[in-house]
C-alpha cells in the first residue's frame, strides 16, 4: 500500500476493473496467481475457505464507490517516518 487515491481516481479504477471483468468471465477475465514467492498463501487460504475464482470475480464486480473510504497519509516506520504514499502514483491513473 504505497499510494493514496482520491474518490475520482477510485471511480476511474473501478470503471476500468469492471470493463475488464465484463469482457469475459471468471476464467477468461481474471487470473489469480497461485504462488509467486516463498510464503505466499493465497491459494492455500482459498482452498481452506472454499473460495474459487467465480466467488472472487463476483465480489470484484460488486465493488462500487460506496466501498471507498478516504484514508489520510500515515507514517511507515520502515521508511524512517517519511510520509507514506507521498511519492508513489495512484494505480488507478
Secondary structure, 3 states (H helix, E strand, C coil): CCCCCCHHHHHHHHHHHHHHHHCCCCCCCCCCCCCCCCCCCHHHHHHHCCCCHHHHHHHHHHCCHHHCCCCCCEECHHHCCCEECCCCCCCCC
